[in-house]
Amino acid sequence: MTDKRPILTLITGADRGIGFETAMSLAKKGQHILLGSRNMVRGKKAVDKIRQAGYDAELLILDVTDQTDIDRNKLIVNEKFGYLDTLINNAGIALDNHEDAATLSTNVIRKEFDVNFFGTVSMIQAFIPLLKRAKSGKIINVSSNMGSLDLASDPNSKFYNVSSLGYQSSKAAVNFATITFAKELADTNITVNSVNPGWTATAFGGRDTKQPVPDGMQTVQEGARQIVKLASDPRNDLNGTFTENDGSLPW
Ligand SMILES: NC(=O)c1ccc[n+]([C@@H]2O[C@H](COP(=O)([O-])OP(=O)(O)OC[C@H]3O[C@@H](n4cnc5c(N)ncnc54)[C@H](OP(=O)(O)O)[C@@H]3O)[C@@H](O)[C@H]2O)c1
């Protein structure tokens, strides 16, 4: 008997930006999208856009910093589907923009860790049991080249002189979570990988999207490409990697 159940993909923070583009692209490939948004109006609008294009998506109201919300959504997915193929931890914030670490508020750093790191870890912990029921489970953590310790400490890297302690350390911590869960789940059906979308034209970090796109900034399609590639690869044979469109990145 063939397995007819759809590939089920949950994406956090997917009502706009790279998350939405990933949702639309994977829906076009026939995946059933559980579109995470913490805003009912924006979330519904995003789901409607995918449905109007003729593809499958449904809304999960989900704030990744709220454990009650995460547990409620886990129950919903369990009751409705009983499994999850792919979890894409995309929700992210950047509140410190090249500020001196000497004076940066630790409250700002805590907020960034709350979404970027603790949100990611909480989602993984909650959904592992459902991912284990997939034929081939995937966890994709949307990280950043700004979280690469190797690049930040390499005088020849363009990231050497970047200083956003809160955002960078929270993404470095995301990468550590990727390595840890990849090893812990290596004997299961689940792979865990980090992806760097690259500098992308979204509203991220408070960017005004009405402003002209600076040189070197990618489109959202380019930003979502490597995430979509991993999420739609039937082989699912990468585990514990950190990649971008151009290939591997140093941790
Ligand atoms: N754009 C870039 O240049 C770039 C580069 C490298 C990595 N990244 C990473 O790519 C990911 C997506 O970024 P983006 O550029 O698409 O940014 P974006 O347009 O600002 O989208 C971020 C999404 O995350 C959601 N979010 C924030 N806090 C959340 C929470 N507590 N719970 C659930 N959702 C939450 C936002 O929802 P609200 O509207 O409700 O806040 C929004 O839907 C992030 O992880 C970011 O770090 C981006």
PDBQT file of the ligand as one rigid body, heavy atoms in Angstrom, charges set to zero:
ROOT
HETATM    1  N1  LIG A 301      16.503  39.128   6.010  1.00  0.00    +0.000 N 
HETATM    2  C1  LIG A 301      17.783  38.858   6.187  1.00  0.00    +0.000 C 
HETATM    3  O1  LIG A 301      18.668  39.577   5.677  1.00  0.00    +0.000 OA
HETATM    4  C2  LIG A 301      18.210  37.645   6.982  1.00  0.00    +0.000 A 
HETATM    5  C3  LIG A 301      19.562  37.267   6.924  1.00  0.00    +0.000 A 
HETATM    6  C4  LIG A 301      19.973  36.139   7.640  1.00  0.00    +0.000 A 
HETATM    7  C5  LIG A 301      19.046  35.435   8.386  1.00  0.00    +0.000 A 
HETATM    8  N2  LIG A 301      17.748  35.837   8.423  1.00  0.00    +0.000 N 
HETATM    9  C6  LIG A 301      16.809  35.044   9.226  1.00  0.00    +0.000 C 
HETATM   10  O2  LIG A 301      15.701  34.675   8.429  1.00  0.00    +0.000 OA
HETATM   11  C7  LIG A 301      14.547  34.493   9.263  1.00  0.00    +0.000 C 
HETATM   12  C8  LIG A 301      13.362  35.200   8.621  1.00  0.00    +0.000 C 
HETATM   13  O3  LIG A 301      13.673  36.566   8.538  1.00  0.00    +0.000 OA
HETATM   14  P1  LIG A 301      12.963  37.581   7.519  1.00  0.00    +0.000 P 
HETATM   15  O4  LIG A 301      14.042  38.326   6.848  1.00  0.00    +0.000 OA
HETATM   16  O5  LIG A 301      11.914  36.907   6.745  1.00  0.00    +0.000 OA
HETATM   17  O6  LIG A 301      12.316  38.588   8.593  1.00  0.00    +0.000 OA
HETATM   18  P2  LIG A 301      10.848  39.219   8.771  1.00  0.00    +0.000 P 
HETATM   19  O7  LIG A 301      10.280  39.620   7.464  1.00  0.00    +0.000 OA
HETATM   20  O8  LIG A 301      11.024  40.238   9.843  1.00  0.00    +0.000 OA
HETATM   21  O9  LIG A 301      10.001  37.979   9.315  1.00  0.00    +0.000 OA
HETATM   22  C9  LIG A 301      10.205  37.460  10.603  1.00  0.00    +0.000 C 
HETATM   23  C10 LIG A 301       8.990  36.658  10.998  1.00  0.00    +0.000 C 
HETATM   24  O10 LIG A 301       9.220  36.140  12.325  1.00  0.00    +0.000 OA
HETATM   25  C11 LIG A 301       8.044  36.403  13.067  1.00  0.00    +0.000 C 
HETATM   26  N3  LIG A 301       8.270  36.441  14.521  1.00  0.00    +0.000 N 
HETATM   27  C12 LIG A 301       8.977  37.325  15.255  1.00  0.00    +0.000 A 
HETATM   28  N4  LIG A 301       8.876  37.027  16.557  1.00  0.00    +0.000 NA
HETATM   29  C13 LIG A 301       8.095  35.917  16.650  1.00  0.00    +0.000 A 
HETATM   30  C14 LIG A 301       7.601  35.119  17.712  1.00  0.00    +0.000 A 
HETATM   31  N5  LIG A 301       7.903  35.404  18.996  1.00  0.00    +0.000 N 
HETATM   32  N6  LIG A 301       6.825  34.038  17.418  1.00  0.00    +0.000 NA
HETATM   33  C15 LIG A 301       6.505  33.741  16.150  1.00  0.00    +0.000 A 
HETATM   34  N7  LIG A 301       6.903  34.478  15.096  1.00  0.00    +0.000 NA
HETATM   35  C16 LIG A 301       7.699  35.541  15.345  1.00  0.00    +0.000 A 
HETATM   36  C17 LIG A 301       7.551  37.746  12.561  1.00  0.00    +0.000 C 
HETATM   37  O11 LIG A 301       6.224  37.944  12.956  1.00  0.00    +0.000 OA
HETATM   38  P3  LIG A 301       5.690  39.373  13.511  1.00  0.00    +0.000 P 
HETATM   39  O12 LIG A 301       5.341  40.138  12.296  1.00  0.00    +0.000 OA
HETATM   40  O13 LIG A 301       4.508  38.991  14.352  1.00  0.00    +0.000 OA
HETATM   41  O14 LIG A 301       6.793  40.008  14.292  1.00  0.00    +0.000 OA
HETATM   42  C18 LIG A 301       7.719  37.513  11.055  1.00  0.00    +0.000 C 
HETATM   43  O15 LIG A 301       6.625  36.772  10.540  1.00  0.00    +0.000 OA
HETATM   44  C19 LIG A 301      14.943  35.012  10.643  1.00  0.00    +0.000 C 
HETATM   45  O16 LIG A 301      15.215  33.919  11.492  1.00  0.00    +0.000 OA
HETATM   46  C20 LIG A 301      16.220  35.799  10.382  1.00  0.00    +0.000 C 
HETATM   47  O17 LIG A 301      17.087  35.805  11.502  1.00  0.00    +0.000 OA
HETATM   48  C21 LIG A 301      17.304  36.912   7.721  1.00  0.00    +0.000 A 
ENDROOT
TORSDOF 0
